[in-house]
């Protein structure tokens, strides 16, 4: 293979080589005057097997893609990236509308509404990665599922939206089976994922990374999608980690599943995660250890621009964890958790965490409101014939992979 970047004098140098496959690479730092070399290489389309173009200016990308309107019969890998503010829209006729040899396609920050039509011809695709899809490049879940039906070899599917318009799902219940899909990454609104998950099945899925960018109400279709897959043992530990802008759900053991919700206030994080955990409650049926972490939260509880959850919202999050025996609470969450648990008195003392026997606090003070609240809960449990102990201890170390890492490993059952 011959690698050509924008500085390669294509017209004068390629003649010394035999007709080897060409890999064309154009980077953001390339000056405009050197676009001619890239365009010259693109004209040798029968030999081009790889194209990687990354631009910061739409005018450069438009000029280069204008040289890609004819078929590239040998093209196996395509990467088109744009880092500017206003996303360009790729012409419908790019690559001649047909890519029979394409195996990998990556679009970053680029609108391409005609992508489903192109994918229908790319029956050998193994990987589709669509990063930062602008609203002008929106593809409906129905259209996405329709084009996936023609891709029996697809192993890796990654979809990230910058924004999604309001979308009403059709009543069609036809589902597509993706027999080779092992990795799925999604970032966008939960309604889109629900509509897509209602239409696809992936029996051998191994790795899932999901980030919702809205307040989640329910995820029944996503759970149906999960329940269709083959899995070994369920997780016995769960970590829920709260941060300024997001909350993460992680299973232990298993670093191949992570679900995150982007929300800029703790109340929305708690209510959304409660909805997720309700939807995944069969998945949590054997969880014995729950770790609640506050990573970066406002230090001032009276901060005017931040919405804090009510005790009822916290208790809603706890309800699905009916088998938890050990609860770990980090320092920053102690006031919230203690206040919520203090509400559980009398006959309500065991309505959440019915099997809980130990609470570990990261920083257990000898006196104060947090200790009083927790001790009141422990006392109420004792009166309900469910004795508990209270300890100060650092939470166990959890080290699951981040949600942008997709590596194959064991899968939790439910």
C-alpha positions as CSV (number, residue, x, y, z in Angstrom):
1,X,0.0,0.0,0.0
2,X,1.2,3.5,-0.8
3,X,0.3,6.2,1.8
4,X,-0.4,9.7,0.4
5,X,-0.8,12.8,2.5
6,X,-1.4,16.3,1.2
7,X,2.3,16.9,0.8
8,X,2.8,13.9,-1.5
9,X,3.5,15.1,-5.0
10,X,1.1,12.7,-6.5
11,X,1.4,13.7,-10.2
12,X,5.2,13.2,-10.2
13,X,5.8,10.5,-7.7
14,X,3.2,7.8,-8.0
15,X,4.4,6.8,-11.4
16,X,7.5,5.2,-9.9
17,X,5.4,2.7,-8.0
18,X,3.5,-0.2,-9.3
19,X,-0.3,0.2,-9.0
20,X,-0.5,-0.5,-5.3
21,X,-3.6,0.4,-3.2
22,X,-3.6,4.0,-2.0
23,X,-4.2,5.3,1.5
24,X,-5.1,9.1,1.4
25,X,-4.7,11.2,4.6
26,X,-5.5,14.9,4.8
27,X,-5.1,16.6,8.2
28,X,-6.4,19.8,9.7
29,X,-3.0,21.6,9.6
30,X,-2.6,21.2,5.8
31,X,-2.5,24.5,4.0
32,X,-5.0,25.2,1.3
33,X,-2.4,25.3,-1.5
34,X,-1.6,21.6,-0.8
35,X,-5.2,20.5,-1.3
36,X,-4.2,19.9,-5.0
37,X,-2.2,16.8,-4.0
38,X,-5.1,15.3,-2.1
39,X,-7.4,15.9,-5.0
40,X,-4.9,14.4,-7.4
41,X,-4.8,11.3,-5.3
42,X,-8.6,11.1,-5.1
43,X,-8.7,11.0,-8.9
44,X,-7.0,7.6,-8.8
45,X,-10.2,6.2,-7.3
46,X,-9.9,2.7,-8.7
47,X,-6.8,2.3,-6.4
48,X,-8.0,4.1,-3.3
49,X,-8.6,1.7,-0.4
50,X,-8.5,4.2,2.5
51,X,-9.6,7.9,2.8
52,X,-9.0,9.9,6.0
53,X,-9.9,13.6,5.8
54,X,-10.0,15.9,8.8
55,X,-10.8,19.6,8.3
56,X,-11.4,22.8,10.3
57,X,-12.9,24.8,7.4
58,X,-16.0,23.8,5.5
59,X,-14.7,25.2,2.3
60,X,-11.8,22.8,2.3
61,X,-14.0,19.8,3.1
62,X,-16.5,20.8,0.4
63,X,-13.7,21.1,-2.2
64,X,-12.3,17.7,-1.3
65,X,-15.6,15.9,-1.2
66,X,-16.5,17.4,-4.6
67,X,-13.6,15.2,-5.9
68,X,-15.4,12.1,-4.4
69,X,-18.6,12.1,-6.3
70,X,-17.7,9.1,-8.5
71,X,-17.6,5.4,-7.2
72,X,-14.5,4.2,-5.3
73,X,-14.8,0.4,-6.0
74,X,-11.9,-0.5,-3.8
75,X,-12.6,1.8,-0.8
76,X,-12.5,-0.2,2.4
77,X,-12.2,2.5,5.1
78,X,-13.6,6.1,5.1
79,X,-13.0,8.8,7.8
80,X,-14.4,12.3,7.3
81,X,-14.1,14.7,10.2
82,X,-14.9,18.4,10.7
83,X,-14.0,20.5,13.7
84,X,-15.7,23.8,12.8
85,X,-18.8,25.4,14.2
86,X,-21.3,25.0,11.3
87,X,-21.4,21.4,10.2
88,X,-21.2,20.9,6.4
89,X,-23.7,18.7,4.6
90,X,-22.2,16.0,2.4
91,X,-23.7,15.7,-1.1
92,X,-26.0,12.8,-1.7
93,X,-23.9,11.7,-4.6
94,X,-20.7,11.2,-2.7
95,X,-18.9,8.0,-3.6
96,X,-21.3,7.6,-6.4
97,X,-23.9,6.5,-3.9
98,X,-22.5,3.0,-3.7
99,X,-19.6,1.5,-1.7
100,X,-19.6,-2.3,-2.1
101,X,-16.2,-2.8,-0.6
102,X,-16.5,-0.5,2.4
103,X,-15.8,-2.1,5.8
104,X,-15.4,0.9,8.1
105,X,-17.1,4.3,8.0
106,X,-16.4,7.1,10.5
107,X,-18.2,10.5,10.3
108,X,-17.3,13.2,12.9
109,X,-19.2,16.5,13.1
110,X,-20.6,16.1,9.6
111,X,-24.2,16.0,8.4
112,X,-25.0,13.3,5.9
113,X,-28.8,12.8,5.6
114,X,-28.3,10.4,2.7
115,X,-26.2,8.0,4.8
116,X,-28.9,5.3,5.1
117,X,-29.1,5.1,1.3
118,X,-25.3,4.7,1.1
119,X,-25.2,2.1,3.8
120,X,-27.7,-0.1,1.9
121,X,-25.0,-0.7,-0.7
122,X,-22.2,-1.3,1.9
123,X,-23.1,-4.9,2.7
124,X,-19.6,-5.7,3.9
125,X,-19.5,-3.1,6.7
126,X,-18.0,-4.1,10.0
127,X,-17.9,-0.8,11.8
128,X,-20.1,2.3,11.8
129,X,-19.0,5.3,13.9
130,X,-21.1,8.4,13.8
131,X,-19.7,11.1,16.2
132,X,-21.3,14.4,17.0
133,X,-24.1,14.1,14.5
134,X,-25.5,17.7,14.0
135,X,-29.2,18.3,13.9
136,X,-28.9,18.8,10.1
137,X,-27.7,15.3,9.8
138,X,-30.4,13.7,11.9
139,X,-31.4,10.1,10.9
140,X,-34.6,8.7,12.3
141,X,-34.4,5.4,14.3
142,X,-36.7,3.9,11.6
143,X,-34.3,4.8,8.8
144,X,-31.3,3.6,10.9
145,X,-32.9,0.3,11.6
146,X,-33.9,-0.1,7.9
147,X,-30.3,0.3,6.7
148,X,-28.9,-2.0,9.4
149,X,-30.9,-4.9,8.0
150,X,-28.5,-5.1,5.0
151,X,-25.4,-5.4,7.2
152,X,-25.0,-9.0,8.5
153,X,-21.3,-8.5,9.3
154,X,-21.7,-5.4,11.4
155,X,-19.7,-5.8,14.6
156,X,-19.4,-2.2,16.0
157,X,-22.1,0.5,16.0
158,X,-21.5,3.9,17.6
159,X,-23.9,6.8,17.4
160,X,-23.5,10.2,19.1
161,X,-25.9,13.1,18.5
162,X,-25.2,16.8,19.2
163,X,-28.9,17.3,19.3
164,X,-32.1,15.4,18.4
165,X,-35.3,17.0,17.1
166,X,-38.7,15.9,18.5
167,X,-39.6,12.6,16.9
168,X,-42.7,10.6,16.9
169,X,-42.1,6.9,16.4
170,X,-44.1,4.9,13.8
171,X,-46.3,2.0,14.9
172,X,-44.2,-0.5,13.0
173,X,-43.0,-3.4,15.2
174,X,-40.7,-5.1,12.6
175,X,-37.4,-5.9,14.2
176,X,-33.9,-6.4,12.6
177,X,-31.6,-9.0,13.9
178,X,-27.9,-8.0,13.9
179,X,-26.2,-11.4,14.1
180,X,-22.6,-10.1,14.4
181,X,-23.0,-7.0,16.5
182,X,-20.8,-7.2,19.6
183,X,-20.2,-3.5,20.6
184,X,-22.8,-0.7,20.8
185,X,-22.2,2.8,21.9
186,X,-24.9,5.5,22.0
187,X,-25.1,9.1,23.1
188,X,-28.3,11.0,22.7
189,X,-31.9,11.3,24.1
190,X,-33.5,8.3,25.7
191,X,-36.5,8.5,23.4
192,X,-34.3,7.9,20.3
193,X,-32.7,4.9,21.9
194,X,-36.0,3.5,22.9
195,X,-37.3,3.8,19.3
196,X,-34.1,2.2,17.9
197,X,-34.0,-0.6,20.5
198,X,-37.6,-1.5,19.7
199,X,-36.4,-2.3,16.1
200,X,-33.1,-4.2,16.6
201,X,-31.9,-7.4,18.3
202,X,-28.3,-8.3,18.9
203,X,-28.0,-11.8,20.3
204,X,-24.2,-11.8,20.9
205,X,-23.8,-8.2,22.1
206,X,-20.8,-8.0,24.5
207,X,-20.2,-4.4,25.2
208,X,-22.6,-1.6,25.8
209,X,-21.9,2.1,26.5
210,X,-25.0,4.3,26.8
211,X,-25.1,8.1,27.6
212,X,-28.5,9.8,27.8
213,X,-28.6,13.5,27.4
214,X,-32.1,14.1,28.7
215,X,-34.2,13.4,31.8
216,X,-35.1,9.7,31.6
217,X,-38.7,8.6,32.3
218,X,-38.5,4.9,31.3
219,X,-36.5,2.5,29.2
220,X,-38.7,-0.6,28.6
221,X,-37.5,-1.1,25.0
222,X,-33.9,-0.9,26.0
223,X,-34.4,-3.6,28.6
224,X,-36.1,-5.7,26.0
225,X,-33.0,-5.2,23.8
226,X,-30.8,-6.3,26.6
227,X,-32.9,-9.3,27.6
228,X,-32.6,-10.7,24.0
229,X,-28.8,-11.1,24.3
230,X,-26.9,-14.1,25.7
231,X,-25.2,-13.5,29.1
232,X,-23.5,-15.4,31.9
233,X,-23.7,-14.2,35.6
234,X,-25.4,-11.0,36.8
235,X,-23.4,-8.3,38.7
236,X,-23.2,-8.6,42.5
237,X,-22.0,-5.0,43.0
238,X,-23.2,-1.7,41.6
239,X,-21.7,1.8,41.7
240,X,-23.8,4.9,41.1
241,X,-21.5,7.9,40.8
242,X,-22.8,11.5,40.8
243,X,-20.9,14.4,39.3
244,X,-21.7,18.0,38.4
245,X,-23.0,17.2,34.9
246,X,-23.7,13.5,34.9
247,X,-24.4,10.3,36.8
248,X,-23.0,6.9,36.0
249,X,-24.2,3.4,36.6
250,X,-21.6,0.7,36.6
251,X,-21.7,-3.0,37.2
252,X,-19.1,-5.1,39.1
253,X,-17.9,-7.5,37.9
254,X,-18.1,-6.6,34.2
255,X,-16.5,-3.6,32.6
256,X,-18.5,-4.0,29.4
257,X,-21.6,-2.1,30.5
258,X,-21.9,1.5,31.5
259,X,-24.8,3.8,31.5
260,X,-24.6,7.5,32.0
261,X,-27.1,10.4,32.2
262,X,-26.0,14.0,31.5
263,X,-27.9,16.4,33.7
264,X,-26.8,19.6,35.3
265,X,-28.5,19.2,38.6
266,X,-28.6,16.4,41.2
267,X,-32.3,16.2,41.4
268,X,-32.6,15.3,37.7
269,X,-29.7,12.9,38.0
270,X,-31.4,11.0,40.9
271,X,-34.9,10.9,39.3
272,X,-33.5,9.8,36.0
273,X,-31.3,7.1,37.5
274,X,-34.2,5.9,39.5
275,X,-36.2,5.4,36.3
276,X,-33.3,3.5,34.8
277,X,-32.9,1.2,37.8
278,X,-36.6,0.5,37.8
279,X,-36.4,-0.5,34.1
280,X,-33.4,-2.7,34.8
281,X,-34.6,-4.1,38.1
282,X,-34.4,-7.8,36.9
283,X,-30.7,-7.0,36.2
284,X,-30.2,-5.8,39.8
285,X,-31.9,-8.8,41.4
286,X,-28.6,-10.2,42.9
287,X,-26.8,-7.0,43.8
288,X,-25.4,-7.4,47.3
289,X,-23.2,-4.3,47.5
290,X,-24.3,-0.7,46.5
291,X,-21.7,2.0,46.3
292,X,-23.0,5.6,46.1
293,X,-20.4,8.2,45.2
294,X,-20.4,11.9,45.0
295,X,-17.5,13.0,42.8
296,X,-17.9,16.7,42.3
297,X,-20.9,18.4,43.8
298,X,-21.6,21.9,45.0
299,X,-20.2,22.4,48.5
300,X,-22.8,24.9,49.5
301,X,-26.2,23.2,49.9
302,X,-27.9,26.6,49.5
303,X,-26.5,27.3,46.1
304,X,-29.3,29.1,44.3
305,X,-28.7,27.7,40.8
306,X,-28.6,24.0,41.7
307,X,-31.6,21.7,42.2
308,X,-31.2,19.1,44.9
309,X,-33.3,15.9,45.1
310,X,-36.0,15.4,47.7
311,X,-35.9,12.5,50.2
312,X,-38.6,10.8,48.2
313,X,-36.5,10.9,45.0
314,X,-33.6,9.2,46.8
315,X,-35.9,6.5,48.2
316,X,-37.2,5.9,44.6
317,X,-33.6,5.3,43.6
318,X,-33.1,2.8,46.4
319,X,-36.3,0.7,45.8
320,X,-35.0,-1.6,43.0
321,X,-32.1,-2.8,45.2
322,X,-34.0,-5.4,47.1
323,X,-31.1,-7.7,47.7
324,X,-28.4,-5.2,48.9
325,X,-26.7,-6.2,52.1
326,X,-23.9,-3.6,52.2
327,X,-24.3,0.1,51.4
328,X,-21.2,2.4,50.9
329,X,-21.7,6.1,51.0
330,X,-19.1,8.7,50.1
331,X,-18.5,11.8,52.2
332,X,-20.3,14.3,49.8
333,X,-23.4,12.2,49.7
334,X,-23.7,11.4,53.4
335,X,-26.1,14.4,54.2
336,X,-28.5,13.4,51.4
337,X,-28.5,9.7,52.1
338,X,-28.8,10.1,55.9
339,X,-31.8,12.5,55.5
340,X,-33.6,10.1,53.1
341,X,-33.1,7.1,55.3
342,X,-34.2,9.0,58.4
343,X,-37.7,9.1,56.8
344,X,-38.0,5.3,57.2
345,X,-39.5,4.9,60.6
346,X,-41.8,2.4,62.2
347,X,-43.4,0.0,59.7
348,X,-41.6,1.7,56.8
349,X,-38.1,1.0,58.1
350,X,-37.7,-2.0,55.8
351,X,-39.5,-0.7,52.7
352,X,-36.1,-0.1,51.0
353,X,-33.0,-2.2,51.3
354,X,-35.0,-5.0,53.1
355,X,-31.8,-7.1,53.5
356,X,-29.4,-4.4,54.4
357,X,-27.2,-5.2,57.4
358,X,-24.2,-2.8,57.2
359,X,-23.8,0.9,56.2
360,X,-20.3,2.1,55.5
361,X,-19.7,5.9,55.7
362,X,-16.5,7.4,54.3
363,X,-16.4,10.0,57.0
364,X,-18.4,9.1,60.1
365,X,-18.4,12.0,62.5
366,X,-18.8,11.4,66.3
367,X,-21.7,13.8,66.4
368,X,-23.8,16.0,64.1
369,X,-27.0,15.8,62.0
370,X,-25.7,13.0,59.7
371,X,-24.8,10.7,62.5
372,X,-28.1,11.4,64.3
373,X,-30.1,10.6,61.2
374,X,-28.2,7.4,60.4
375,X,-28.4,6.2,64.0
376,X,-32.2,6.9,63.9
377,X,-32.5,4.7,60.8
378,X,-30.4,2.0,62.4
379,X,-32.5,2.1,65.6
380,X,-35.7,1.9,63.5
381,X,-34.4,-1.2,61.7
382,X,-33.6,-2.8,65.0
383,X,-37.1,-2.3,66.2
384,X,-38.3,-4.0,63.0
385,X,-36.2,-7.0,63.9
386,X,-33.6,-6.2,61.1
387,X,-30.5,-5.3,63.1
388,X,-27.8,-3.3,61.4
389,X,-24.3,-2.0,62.0
390,X,-22.8,1.4,61.2
391,X,-19.1,1.7,60.2
392,X,-16.6,4.2,59.0
393,X,-14.7,2.8,56.1
394,X,-13.5,3.8,52.6
395,X,-15.6,2.3,49.9
396,X,-14.1,-0.6,47.9
397,X,-12.2,0.3,44.8
398,X,-14.2,0.0,41.6
399,X,-12.3,0.4,38.3
400,X,-14.6,-0.3,35.4
401,X,-13.7,0.9,32.0
402,X,-14.9,4.4,31.0
403,X,-17.9,4.6,28.7
404,X,-15.8,5.6,25.6
405,X,-13.8,2.3,25.9
406,X,-15.4,-0.6,24.1
407,X,-13.5,-3.8,24.9
408,X,-14.9,-7.3,24.9
409,X,-15.4,-9.1,28.2
410,X,-17.9,-11.1,30.2
411,X,-21.5,-10.0,30.2
412,X,-23.9,-9.8,33.2
413,X,-27.1,-11.9,33.0
414,X,-30.5,-11.0,34.4
